[in-house]
Amino acid sequence: MKRTFSTNTIIIVGCVSFFSLSIPVVGYAISLPAGFEDIYNQKNSGIFEITQRNHSLGSVTVKYDREQVWLSTVGALVDQLYDPDMPRLSISRDKLMSELSLPLKRVSKAGYDGNAINARIDESTAVIELIFPESYFSTQASATDSPLIVYKSHPGYVHSHNLSYLSDNFNDSFAFTSVDTLGLTGNSYINGVWNYTDGYNFTLDELALNIEQQKIHYKLGRQRMSDSLLNSTPSVSYSFFSPVSIDGVSLGYSPEHYVYRNSGAASPVTVYFPDSGTVEVYRSGRLIDMQQFPAGMHHLDTETWPAGGYTIELIVKLANGTQQRKSQPFYKRTGTFRSGDIEYLIQLGRYDERQGQFRSSRYSDDSSRVDGNMMGSALLGYTTQSATSVGSGLLVDDSHYYFSGSLDMPVDTWIAERFYSDGLLGEHGSYAWMAGINKNFGHYGFDLNYRTNRYKGPETFYHRVGIVSAYDYDTWQMNASTLLPWGIGLSVSYGLETLYHSWGRQNRSRYENWDVNLSKDFLLSELVNLRMDLGYHQGNNDYRYDNASVSSQSFTRDRRVYAQLTLSARERSYNHYQSFFLRSRMTDSDSEGDSFSGDYNLDIYNPEFDRSGKYSMRAGITKNNNGQKIATAGMTVDNNLGYTSASISKDFGHNGYTQKYLAQRSGFAIGDGQASFGKLDTVSALIVDATDLPQGQYFEVRNKTGTPTVVEGGSKTTLSLQPHQKISPVVDQVYTGDQQEFYTFKTRTTSTWIMPGQVYTVKVEGKKNQTVTGRIYFDGRPLGSARVVGGNTVTDEEGLFVGDFSLAVNDKISELSVIHDGVNYVCPLQEENIKLTHGVMQIREVNCEIK
């Protein structure tokens, strides 16, 4: 009878769970063992990450029981829910604030109440998902088509630099480059880029006031033309413009304030559903997406589809059981451009042919000063929804003018998926153009392009170096690779370049090269691989000189067949990666000769002596038949002090050539009332403040987009962050081998999008998780079935318990609070009775008193 009753009880409980959507669980009495009522109904607390539709809203303190959830700091969550990158809500801010301030119904994955806000808790990952009724969201299509970021007026200063030193047998050289950005208001900043190099002294590339007004970008001062072209007309190509810095003004389109910047463009894919159903999308037989729709005509969301050109197969499965199939070509190109937006750039100013060079020890005449070459440009670009980009414009370069054009479009052929071209048309019939096709699919890759530059102006301007340089050349470039049967790789490349040294296409140099390579990998074991390469190279150099009195021609050819064996071994563990390569190369070329080389690389991540760093060490030797015996060694350190690299190489053969190199990159940030030095390579930054966390522990901090940084407790560091990104930091503890301390984290920072020159502080706070076990007594007898407050546990009949406590970083447990039969007890802990083993606090026996 007992077995039958128990089985029926399980069935009834399962039915109650199954129908929990329609029948309230609270309406059924659940039989519990004596003394477990308190722990079953008690409120628990913890720090949870709050999410809504896969968007993180931050981490807050939460109280919850088996039926309800209570949120804290509701105002901060509401601010996040109304951010531009969140789904558009139709209810008012006040109403949402009111509903989130009330206890929320706790639901499971089985379902939820569609008329109110529900909360689903995953205690294993400390995440609470908020589930809103569909009626809370706006149905207006324009609400999420192209949201723009929001920002705050917040001044700051960000500096980054790169210094390098090179020394060899001939001379020493030193170079220093600095990027400085001063944030004035939210949308205005001053950006400067300068460098110093031996032999050139000081060069100022940029010093400009920038103002960003939604989708318009203004610049005043010295500015790099290439940056403006890339930012304001991102879908247009200008392969014939030389990089120069201009002193003047510019006005251009800016896609930087879009919440989703890298949307690019893709071919539209539409499907008609006579009934509700599901569409499955396949590429080369592999499922890449699946979407559900009601009846009607629908456009598929292609955001997660891979870029490139390929044929997709659509299988529509309707609710009535019928299926429909169709195939169509698809092309997707990613970038900061957006289909349907008109891109534009207007520039006016003057430029220096020597790239902003004020003084030079190499050029001492008047031509080294800032030149007065005037320039002006008006450029346009546009991308259709089928991913075709067109561009055109007018450029005036001093007394010369040029019309530009650009085209980038998808094609659906077996040899190409993309056609791209751009060109110039100048005065006197001068012109330049290039065109190319490419395709990348699986193991197949192909790229072919042709470029030509034809100058027909006066001979006095030939070789003029300006925004558009005046000289003649032609180039062909082809690269192809594929995978043959038996896993043999084949790659072929061809190049032909013709350069004319004199006006009228006279006195030319022609360089032609062919390379063919066959390769095969043999996996000898899980860690060891043998690669065989067989190749052919041919290079032809043809020089011809003609004038009225002298004519000469020279021709040289380099032809070789080579074979190379490469034995490699790789090994990886949780904190290091090492590789070793042995290469033997044999060739029939006397000039190159046979050679042998060995290389060893070791990467160590977060070592014990520097948990914030990655250390890379490398060493190699090379020996060939020409008498060269070269040894190299180097080391790179990437940590909170920046990026530092040093290397040395020496030829122990006949010439004794030695080279030494040192480079260092770092920076500092000032803002939010704080300053910090660290690794920086962007124009905006976060200061990570972990001063309230314990020393000796290390924590990895990363933003939603960007590389992470590691900070030690009790210190501060910088975190590089690309501008126009939302500040949403995440913290994880770095394992150091110490099993005594484990933490849960939350961060306090300003919720906004960061702008160039801005610096915000991220305050990292933590809670320590402490497991406690022991036995509780009162009046010399075990206190059974008592609830240990804050430990989420109840003692057994012998007074034994195991509880988990959440403590502040520097707090210690000095006493326990216990409730038994409605009576409150306090239990002081004796220091000599406490033992800590593998992170578990053993308090042995503790006597309690009535509070």
C-alpha positions in Angstrom: 0.0 0.0 0.0 2.8 2.4 0.8 4.4 1.8 -2.5 1.1 2.3 -4.4 0.3 5.5 -2.5 3.8 6.9 -3.1 3.6 6.2 -6.9 0.2 7.9 -7.1 1.6 10.9 -5.2 4.3 11.3 -7.7 1.8 11.2 -10.6 -0.4 13.8 -9.0 2.6 16.1 -8.3 3.6 15.8 -12.0 0.1 16.7 -13.1 0.1 19.7 -10.9 3.4 20.9 -12.4 2.2 20.2 -16.0 -1.0 22.2 -15.5 0.7 25.0 -13.5 -0.2 27.6 -16.1 -3.9 27.2 -15.5 -4.1 25.9 -11.9 -2.2 28.0 -9.3 0.3 26.0 -7.4 -0.4 27.8 -4.2 -3.8 26.3 -4.1 -2.4 22.9 -3.2 -0.9 22.0 0.2 2.5 20.3 -0.1 3.4 17.9 2.7 6.8 18.7 4.1 8.9 16.9 6.8 8.7 18.5 10.2 11.0 21.5 10.6 11.4 22.2 6.9 8.5 24.7 6.6 10.8 27.6 7.4 13.5 26.8 4.9 10.9 26.0 2.2 9.1 29.4 2.6 12.1 31.6 3.6 13.3 34.5 1.5 16.8 34.1 0.0 19.0 36.9 -1.2 21.8 37.3 -3.7 23.4 39.3 -6.4 21.9 38.4 -9.8 22.4 39.6 -13.4 19.1 40.8 -14.8 18.3 40.2 -18.4 15.5 40.9 -20.8 15.3 39.5 -24.3 19.0 38.5 -24.1 20.0 42.1 -23.1 21.9 42.5 -19.9 20.5 45.2 -17.6 23.2 44.9 -14.9 23.6 43.1 -11.6 21.5 44.0 -8.6 20.6 42.6 -5.2 17.6 40.4 -5.3 15.3 38.7 -2.7 13.3 35.7 -3.7 11.4 32.7 -2.5 9.7 29.8 -4.3 6.9 32.0 -5.6 8.0 35.7 -5.8 11.0 37.9 -6.7 11.8 41.3 -5.2 14.1 43.6 -7.1 16.3 46.4 -5.7 17.5 49.6 -7.5 14.5 49.4 -9.9 15.2 52.9 -11.2 18.5 51.8 -12.8 16.8 48.8 -14.4 14.1 51.0 -15.9 16.7 53.4 -17.3 18.4 50.4 -19.1 15.0 49.1 -20.4 14.4 52.5 -22.2 17.9 52.6 -23.8 17.9 52.9 -27.6 19.3 49.4 -28.1 16.5 47.8 -26.2 13.1 46.7 -27.8 10.8 49.7 -27.9 8.2 49.6 -25.0 4.7 50.9 -25.3 4.0 51.4 -21.6 5.0 54.5 -19.7 8.1 54.8 -17.6 6.1 55.4 -14.4 3.9 52.4 -14.9 6.9 50.2 -15.5 8.6 51.5 -12.4 5.5 50.8 -10.4 5.2 47.2 -11.6 8.9 46.3 -11.1 8.7 47.7 -7.6 6.1 45.1 -6.7 6.8 41.4 -6.1 7.2 39.6 -9.4 5.8 36.2 -10.0 8.5 33.5 -10.3 8.0 31.1 -13.1 9.8 28.1 -14.6 10.7 27.3 -18.2 7.3 25.5 -18.5 5.4 28.8 -19.0 4.4 32.1 -17.6 1.5 34.5 -16.9 1.1 36.5 -20.1 -0.7 39.4 -18.4 2.1 40.5 -16.0 5.9 40.8 -15.7 7.3 37.4 -14.6 10.8 36.4 -13.4 12.7 33.3 -14.3 15.7 32.4 -12.0 18.7 30.4 -13.0 20.6 30.0 -9.7 23.4 28.1 -11.3 24.5 31.1 -13.4 23.0 33.8 -11.0 20.8 35.2 -13.8 17.2 36.4 -13.6 15.3 36.8 -16.9 12.4 39.3 -16.9 9.5 38.2 -19.1 7.3 41.0 -20.3 3.8 40.5 -21.9 3.8 41.1 -25.6 1.4 44.0 -25.2 4.2 45.9 -23.4 6.2 46.2 -26.7 5.6 48.7 -29.4 4.4 47.3 -32.7 5.7 50.3 -34.8 8.3 49.2 -37.3 10.2 52.4 -37.1 10.9 52.1 -33.5 13.8 49.7 -34.0 14.7 50.3 -37.6 17.6 52.7 -37.0 18.0 53.7 -33.3 20.7 56.2 -32.4 22.9 56.1 -29.3 22.4 58.5 -26.4 25.3 60.1 -24.5 26.1 62.4 -21.7 28.2 65.6 -21.5 31.3 64.3 -19.7 34.8 65.7 -20.2 37.9 63.5 -20.2 41.4 63.0 -21.6 42.8 59.9 -23.2 46.5 59.5 -24.2 48.2 56.6 -26.0 51.6 56.3 -27.4 53.9 54.0 -29.3 57.7 54.2 -29.1 60.2 52.1 -30.9 64.0 51.8 -31.1 66.0 50.0 -33.7 69.7 49.5 -33.7 71.9 47.6 -36.2 75.4 47.6 -37.7 74.7 50.8 -39.7 72.8 53.2 -37.5 70.3 53.7 -34.7 66.7 55.0 -35.1 64.1 56.2 -32.6 60.4 56.9 -33.3 57.6 58.1 -31.1 53.9 58.4 -32.0 51.3 60.0 -29.7 47.5 60.1 -30.0 45.7 62.5 -27.6 42.0 63.1 -27.3 40.4 65.8 -25.1 36.7 65.3 -24.6 34.9 68.7 -24.2 31.2 67.8 -24.2 29.4 64.6 -25.1 29.6 65.3 -28.9 32.7 67.6 -29.2 36.3 66.8 -28.7 39.8 67.7 -29.9 41.9 64.9 -31.4 45.6 65.2 -32.0 48.1 62.8 -33.7 51.8 63.6 -33.9 55.1 61.7 -34.2 58.8 62.2 -33.9 61.3 60.2 -36.0 65.1 60.5 -36.4 65.8 62.3 -39.6 62.3 63.9 -39.9 62.0 65.5 -36.5 58.4 66.5 -35.7 55.3 65.7 -37.8 51.8 66.8 -36.9 49.2 64.5 -38.7 46.1 65.8 -37.0 44.9 68.5 -34.6 41.2 69.1 -35.1 38.1 70.1 -33.3 35.4 67.4 -33.9 31.7 67.9 -33.5 29.3 65.0 -33.9 25.6 65.9 -34.3 23.7 62.6 -34.7 24.5 61.6 -38.3 26.7 64.6 -39.2 30.4 65.0 -38.4 32.1 68.4 -38.5 35.9 68.9 -38.4 37.9 72.0 -38.1 41.7 72.1 -38.1 44.4 69.7 -39.3 42.9 66.3 -40.2 43.8 63.1 -42.0 41.9 62.9 -45.2 41.9 59.1 -45.2 40.1 59.0 -41.9 37.4 61.3 -43.2 36.9 59.2 -46.4 36.6 56.0 -44.4 34.2 57.4 -41.8 31.9 59.5 -44.0 31.8 57.4 -47.1 32.5 53.8 -45.8 30.9 52.0 -48.8 33.0 53.8 -51.4 36.6 52.9 -52.5 39.3 55.5 -53.2 42.3 53.4 -54.1 44.0 56.2 -56.1 44.0 58.8 -53.3 47.2 59.3 -51.4 47.1 59.8 -47.6 47.6 63.4 -46.7 46.7 65.7 -43.8 44.8 68.9 -44.7 44.3 72.2 -42.8 40.7 73.1 -43.2 37.1 72.2 -42.6 35.0 69.1 -43.5 31.4 68.2 -43.2 30.4 64.6 -43.6 27.9 61.8 -43.0 28.5 59.8 -39.8 27.2 56.3 -39.2 28.9 56.2 -35.8 25.8 57.1 -33.8 23.8 54.1 -34.9 23.3 51.6 -32.1 24.0 48.8 -34.6 26.9 50.2 -36.6 28.2 47.1 -38.5 24.9 46.2 -40.2 26.2 46.5 -43.8 23.9 45.3 -46.5 22.5 42.0 -47.8 20.3 40.7 -50.6 16.7 40.8 -49.5 15.1 37.3 -48.9 11.3 37.2 -48.9 9.0 34.2 -48.3 5.2 33.9 -48.6 3.4 31.8 -46.0 -0.2 30.8 -47.0 -0.4 29.5 -43.4 1.8 29.9 -40.3 4.9 27.9 -40.4 8.7 27.6 -40.2 11.4 28.3 -42.8 14.7 26.5 -42.7 17.7 28.1 -44.4 20.5 25.9 -45.8 23.9 26.7 -47.3 25.6 23.8 -49.1 23.4 21.3 -47.2 24.1 22.8 -43.8 21.4 24.5 -41.7 22.4 28.1 -40.9 19.1 29.6 -39.7 15.5 28.8 -38.8 12.7 31.3 -38.4 8.9 31.2 -37.6 6.2 33.4 -39.1 2.4 33.7 -39.3 0.6 33.7 -42.6 1.6 36.4 -45.1 4.6 37.8 -46.9 7.7 38.2 -44.7 11.3 39.4 -45.0 13.9 37.1 -43.4 16.3 38.5 -40.8 19.8 37.8 -42.3 21.8 39.4 -39.4 23.4 36.1 -38.3 24.0 34.7 -41.7 27.7 34.5 -42.8 29.1 37.2 -45.1 29.9 36.5 -48.8 28.0 35.2 -51.8 26.4 31.8 -52.0 23.2 30.0 -52.9 20.7 29.4 -50.2 18.0 26.8 -50.1 14.7 27.6 -48.3 12.5 24.9 -47.0 9.1 26.2 -45.8 7.2 23.9 -43.5 3.6 24.9 -42.9 1.4 24.1 -40.0 -0.9 21.9 -42.2 2.1 19.6 -42.9 2.9 20.8 -46.4 6.4 21.8 -47.5 7.7 24.3 -50.1 11.3 24.5 -51.5 13.1 27.2 -53.4 16.7 28.3 -54.0 18.1 31.8 -54.7 21.5 33.5 -54.8 22.4 35.5 -51.7 25.1 38.1 -51.0 26.1 39.9 -47.8 28.7 42.5 -47.2 29.4 43.8 -43.7 30.8 47.2 -42.7 29.9 50.5 -41.0 27.7 51.5 -44.0 23.9 51.1 -44.1 21.7 50.4 -47.0 19.4 53.3 -47.9 21.6 56.0 -46.3 23.1 58.7 -48.5 26.8 59.1 -47.6 28.5 62.4 -48.3 31.7 64.3 -47.5 32.6 67.9 -48.2 36.2 69.1 -47.6 38.0 72.4 -48.1 41.5 73.4 -47.1 45.2 73.1 -48.0 47.7 70.3 -47.5 51.4 69.7 -47.1 53.0 67.3 -49.5 55.4 66.2 -46.7 52.6 65.0 -44.4 52.5 67.9 -41.9 56.2 68.2 -41.6 57.2 71.5 -40.0 61.0 71.1 -39.9 63.2 68.5 -41.3 66.9 67.7 -41.1 66.6 65.8 -44.3 65.0 68.7 -46.3 66.5 72.1 -45.4 65.2 74.2 -48.3 62.0 76.2 -48.4 60.1 73.3 -49.9 60.0 71.6 -46.5 57.6 74.2 -45.0 53.9 73.7 -44.9 52.9 74.1 -48.5 49.9 76.0 -49.8 48.4 73.3 -52.0 44.6 74.1 -51.9 42.1 71.2 -52.1 38.4 70.8 -52.1 36.1 67.8 -52.5 32.5 66.8 -52.7 31.9 63.1 -52.6 28.7 60.9 -52.4 28.0 57.3 -51.8 24.9 55.1 -51.6 24.2 51.4 -50.9 21.0 49.6 -52.1 19.2 46.9 -50.1 20.7 44.3 -52.5 24.2 45.3 -51.3 25.2 47.3 -54.4 27.3 50.3 -53.5 27.9 53.3 -55.9 29.9 56.4 -55.3 31.0 59.5 -57.2 32.4 62.9 -56.6 34.6 65.8 -57.5 38.1 66.5 -56.2 40.1 69.7 -56.8 43.8 69.2 -56.1 45.5 72.6 -56.3 45.0 73.5 -60.0 44.0 70.0 -61.0 40.6 68.5 -60.9 39.3 64.9 -60.9 36.0 63.1 -61.1 35.8 59.9 -59.1 33.6 56.9 -59.4 33.1 53.6 -57.4 31.1 50.4 -57.8 30.8 47.4 -55.6 28.1 44.8 -56.5 27.3 41.1 -56.0 27.5 38.7 -58.9 26.3 35.1 -59.0 28.8 33.1 -61.1 30.9 30.0 -60.4 34.1 32.0 -60.5 33.1 35.2 -58.6 30.7 36.5 -56.0 31.7 40.1 -56.0 32.7 42.7 -58.5 34.5 45.9 -57.3 35.8 48.9 -59.2 36.8 52.5 -58.8 38.5 55.1 -60.9 39.3 58.8 -61.7 39.0 61.0 -64.7 41.2 64.1 -64.8 42.1 67.0 -67.1 43.9 66.5 -70.4 42.3 63.1 -70.7 44.2 61.6 -67.7 42.5 58.6 -66.1 43.0 55.8 -63.6 40.8 52.8 -62.9 40.9 49.4 -61.3 38.5 46.4 -61.4 38.4 43.1 -59.7 36.4 40.0 -58.8 36.7 37.6 -55.9 35.1 34.5 -54.5 35.6 32.7 -51.2 33.6 29.6 -50.6 34.7 26.7 -48.4 38.2 25.7 -49.4 38.0 27.7 -52.7 39.4 31.2 -52.9 39.9 33.4 -56.0 40.9 37.1 -56.5 41.7 38.8 -59.7 42.3 42.6 -60.2 43.7 45.0 -62.7 44.9 48.6 -62.1 46.1 51.2 -64.5 47.1 54.9 -64.1 47.5 57.0 -67.3 48.8 60.6 -67.0 48.3 62.8 -70.1 49.0 66.3 -68.7 52.0 68.5 -69.1 55.4 66.9 -68.7 56.4 69.4 -66.0 53.9 67.8 -63.6 54.9 64.2 -64.2 55.9 62.6 -60.9 54.0 65.3 -59.0 53.2 63.9 -55.5 49.7 65.1 -54.4 46.4 63.7 -53.4 46.4 62.1 -56.8 49.9 61.3 -57.9 51.0 61.9 -61.6 52.7 58.9 -63.0 52.0 55.9 -65.2 51.8 52.2 -64.2 49.8 49.0 -64.9 49.4 46.0 -62.6 47.8 42.6 -62.7 47.3 40.5 -59.6 45.8 37.0 -59.4 45.5 34.6 -56.4 43.7 31.3 -56.4 43.6 28.4 -53.9 41.6 25.2 -53.6 41.7 21.8 -52.0 42.4 18.8 -54.4 41.5 15.2 -53.7 43.4 13.4 -50.9 43.6 16.6 -49.0 46.2 18.2 -51.2 46.2 22.0 -51.1 46.9 24.0 -54.3 47.6 27.7 -54.5 48.6 29.8 -57.5 49.5 33.4 -57.7 50.5 35.7 -60.6 51.6 39.3 -60.6 52.7 41.7 -63.3 53.7 45.3 -62.6 54.8 47.8 -65.2 56.1 51.2 -64.0 57.0 54.0 -66.4 59.8 56.3 -65.2 59.4 59.0 -67.8 56.6 61.0 -69.2 54.8 59.5 -72.2 55.2 56.0 -70.9 58.9 55.8 -71.6 61.7 54.0 -69.8 59.8 51.2 -68.1 60.5 48.6 -65.5 58.5 45.4 -65.6 58.3 42.8 -62.8 56.6 39.5 -63.4 56.3 36.6 -61.0 54.6 33.2 -60.9 54.2 31.0 -57.7 52.7 27.5 -57.6 52.5 25.5 -54.4 51.2 22.0 -53.5 50.9 21.1 -49.8 49.8 18.1 -47.8 49.5 17.7 -44.0 50.0 14.4 -42.2 48.7 14.3 -38.6 51.2 12.0 -36.9 49.5 12.4 -33.5 47.1 14.7 -31.7 50.0 17.1 -31.1 52.4 16.4 -33.9 52.0 17.3 -37.6 54.1 16.9 -40.7 53.6 19.2 -43.6 55.1 18.7 -47.1 55.3 21.6 -49.6 56.4 21.4 -53.2 56.6 24.7 -55.1 57.8 26.5 -58.2 58.7 30.2 -58.4 59.6 32.3 -61.4 60.4 36.0 -61.4 61.3 38.1 -64.4 62.7 41.7 -64.2 62.8 43.6 -67.5 64.1 47.2 -67.7 64.2 49.3 -70.8 65.6 52.8 -71.3 65.2 54.9 -74.4 66.0 58.5 -75.3 67.2 60.4 -78.3 70.8 59.2 -78.1 70.9 56.1 -75.8 68.9 52.9 -75.8 69.5 50.0 -73.3 67.7 47.0 -72.0 68.3 44.5 -69.3 66.6 41.3 -68.4 67.0 38.9 -65.5 65.1 35.7 -64.5 65.0 33.9 -61.2 63.6 30.4 -61.5 63.5 27.8 -58.8 61.9 24.5 -57.7 61.8 23.9 -54.0 60.6 21.3 -51.5 60.0 21.9 -47.8 59.3 19.6 -44.9 57.9 21.1 -41.7 57.6 19.1 -38.5 55.5 20.9 -35.9 54.5 20.1 -32.4 51.9 22.0 -30.3 50.8 21.7 -26.7 48.2 23.7 -24.8 47.1 23.8 -21.2 44.8 26.1 -19.2 47.5 28.8 -18.9 50.1 28.3 -21.6 50.5 27.4 -25.3 53.8 26.3 -26.8 54.8 25.3 -30.3 58.0 24.0 -32.0 58.8 23.9 -35.7 61.6 22.3 -37.6 61.9 23.2 -41.3 64.1 21.8 -44.0 64.1 23.5 -47.4 65.8 22.2 -50.5 66.0 24.1 -53.8 67.8 24.0 -57.1 68.6 27.8 -56.8 72.3 28.6 -56.2 71.4 32.1 -54.9 69.1 30.8 -52.2 70.6 27.4 -51.3 69.3 24.8 -49.0 68.4 25.9 -45.5 67.4 24.5 -42.1 65.6 26.3 -39.4 64.1 25.7 -36.0 61.6 27.9 -34.1 60.2 27.7 -30.6 57.3 29.8 -29.2 55.8 29.9 -25.7 52.8 31.9 -24.6 52.0 32.1 -20.9 48.7 33.5 -19.7 48.2 35.0 -16.3 51.4 33.6 -14.7 51.7 33.6 -10.9 54.2 36.5 -10.9 51.9 38.7 -13.1 48.2 37.6 -13.2 47.4 40.6 -15.4 49.8 39.6 -18.2 50.4 37.5 -21.2 54.1 36.6 -21.9 55.2 35.4 -25.3 58.8 34.1 -25.8 60.3 33.1 -29.1 63.7 31.8 -30.3 64.9 30.5 -33.6 67.9 29.5 -35.6 68.5 29.5 -39.4 71.4 28.0 -41.3 71.8 27.8 -45.1 74.5 26.9 -47.6 75.4 30.6 -48.2 77.2 30.9 -44.9 74.4 32.5 -42.9 74.0 31.3 -39.3 71.3 33.5 -37.8 70.0 33.2 -34.3 67.0 35.2 -33.0 65.4 35.7 -29.6 62.5 37.9 -28.4 60.0 38.4 -25.8 56.6 40.3 -25.7 54.8 41.3 -22.5 51.1 42.3 -22.7 49.9 43.4 -19.2 48.5 46.4 -17.3 51.7 48.4 -18.0 51.1 48.2 -21.7 52.5 46.2 -24.6 56.3 45.8 -24.6 58.4 43.9 -27.1 62.1 43.3 -27.4 64.1 41.2 -29.8 67.7 40.6 -31.0 69.1 38.8 -34.0 72.6 38.0 -35.0 74.3 36.4 -37.9 77.2 34.3 -36.8 78.3 33.8 -40.3 80.6 35.8 -42.5 79.0 39.3 -42.2 78.2 39.4 -38.5 75.1 41.5 -38.9 73.3 42.3 -35.6 69.9 43.9 -35.1 68.2 45.0 -31.8 64.6 46.2 -31.5 62.5 47.5 -28.6 58.9 48.8 -28.7 56.4 49.9 -26.1 52.7 50.9 -26.2 50.7 52.2 -23.3 48.7 55.3 -22.2 46.7 56.9 -19.5 43.2 58.2 -18.9 41.9 61.1 -16.9 38.2 61.6 -16.1 35.4 61.1 -13.5 37.7 62.6 -10.9 40.3 59.9 -11.3 43.4 59.0 -13.3 45.0 55.7 -14.3 47.9 54.4 -16.4 47.7 51.2 -18.4 47.3 49.5 -21.7 45.4 51.9 -24.1 45.1 52.0 -27.8 41.7 53.7 -28.3 40.4 57.3 -27.9 38.0 56.5 -25.1 38.5 54.4 -22.0 37.2 53.1 -18.7 39.0 53.3 -15.4 38.5 50.0 -13.5 38.5 50.7 -9.8 39.0 47.5 -7.7 40.3 49.2 -4.6 37.6 47.6 -2.4 38.5 44.1 -3.5 41.1 42.1 -1.6 44.8 42.3 -2.5 46.3 39.1 -3.9 43.1 38.3 -5.8 42.8 39.1 -9.5 39.7 39.9 -11.6 39.1 40.0 -15.3 37.0 43.0 -16.5 35.7 43.3 -20.0 33.0 45.3 -21.7 30.4 43.8 -23.9 32.5 44.7 -26.9 36.3 44.9 -26.5 39.3 43.1 -25.1 39.5 42.3 -21.4 41.9 43.6 -18.8 43.0 42.0 -15.5 43.1 44.1 -12.3 44.5 43.1 -8.9 42.3 43.8 -5.9 43.2 47.1 -4.2 44.3 48.8 -7.4 43.1 50.5 -10.5 43.8 50.1 -14.2 42.5 51.2 -17.6 40.3 49.3 -20.1 40.4 50.3 -23.7 37.0 50.8 -25.2 36.1 51.8 -28.8 34.0 55.0 -28.9 30.3 55.0 -29.5 29.9 51.7 -27.6 27.6 51.1 -24.7 29.2 50.8 -21.3 28.3 47.3 -20.0 31.2 45.8 -18.0 31.3 42.2 -16.8 33.6 40.9 -14.1 35.0 37.4 -13.5 37.4 36.1 -10.9 40.8 34.8 -12.2 41.6 31.5 -10.7 44.9 31.7 -8.8 45.0 28.2 -7.1 43.5 29.7 -3.9 40.4 27.6 -3.0 39.6 29.7 0.1 38.1 32.8 -1.6 35.3 32.9 -4.2 33.3 36.0 -5.0 30.2 37.2 -6.8 30.4 40.7 -8.3 28.5 43.7 -9.4 29.7 46.9 -11.0 28.7 50.5 -10.5 29.1 52.8 -13.5 27.3 55.3 -15.6 24.8 53.7 -18.0 25.4 55.4 -21.3 27.3 55.3 -24.6 30.9 56.4 -24.4 32.2 59.1 -26.8 35.7 60.0 -28.0 37.7 61.6 -25.3 35.4 60.4 -22.5 36.5 58.4 -19.5 34.2 56.7 -17.1 34.9 54.8 -13.8 33.8 51.3 -13.3 33.6 50.5 -9.5 33.9 46.8 -8.9 32.2 45.5 -5.8 32.1 41.9 -4.6 30.4 39.5 -2.2 32.3 36.6 -0.6 30.7 33.2 -0.6 31.4 31.3 2.5 30.3 27.7 3.3 29.9 27.0 7.1 29.4 23.6 8.8 29.0 22.7 12.4 26.7 21.7 15.2 24.4 24.0 17.2 23.5 23.4 20.9 21.2 25.0 23.5 21.4 24.2 27.2 23.8 21.3 26.4 21.4 19.7 23.9 21.4 19.7 20.1 19.1 22.3 18.6 17.3 20.3 15.9 15.0 21.6 13.0 16.3 25.1 13.5 16.7 27.6 10.7 20.2 29.2 10.4 19.5 32.8 9.2 21.4 33.8 6.1 22.7 30.3 5.6 19.8 28.9 3.6 19.8 25.7 5.8 18.1 23.9 8.7 19.8 21.8 11.3 19.0 18.1 11.5 18.0 16.2 14.6 21.6 16.2 15.9 22.0 19.9 15.4 24.3 19.5 12.4 24.0 21.9 9.4 25.8 23.0 6.3 25.1 26.6 5.2 26.2 29.1 2.5 26.6 32.7 3.5 27.1 35.8 1.3 29.4 38.3 3.0 31.0 41.6 2.2 34.6 41.3 1.1 36.1 42.2 4.5 33.4 40.8 6.7 33.8 37.8 9.0 31.2 35.5 10.6 31.5 36.1 14.4 28.1 34.8 15.4 25.1 32.9 14.0 21.5 33.8 14.2 19.1 30.9 14.6 15.3 30.6 14.7 13.5 27.6 16.3 9.8 27.4 17.1 9.5 31.2 16.7 12.3 31.8 19.2 15.4 33.8 18.1 18.8 32.6 19.3 22.3 34.1 19.0 25.3 31.8 18.8 28.7 33.4 19.4 31.6 31.7 17.6 34.9 30.9 19.4 38.0 31.7 17.4 39.9 28.7 18.6 37.1 26.3 17.5 37.1 27.6 13.9 39.0 25.7 11.2 39.1 26.6 7.5 39.7 23.7 5.1 39.4 24.1 1.3 37.2 27.2 1.7 34.8 25.5 4.2 34.6 27.0 7.7 34.2 24.3 10.3 32.9 25.7 13.6 32.6 22.4 15.4 30.2 22.9 18.3 28.6 26.2 19.2 26.3 27.1 22.2 23.4 29.4 21.6 21.6 31.8 23.8 18.0 33.2 23.6 18.2 36.6 22.0 
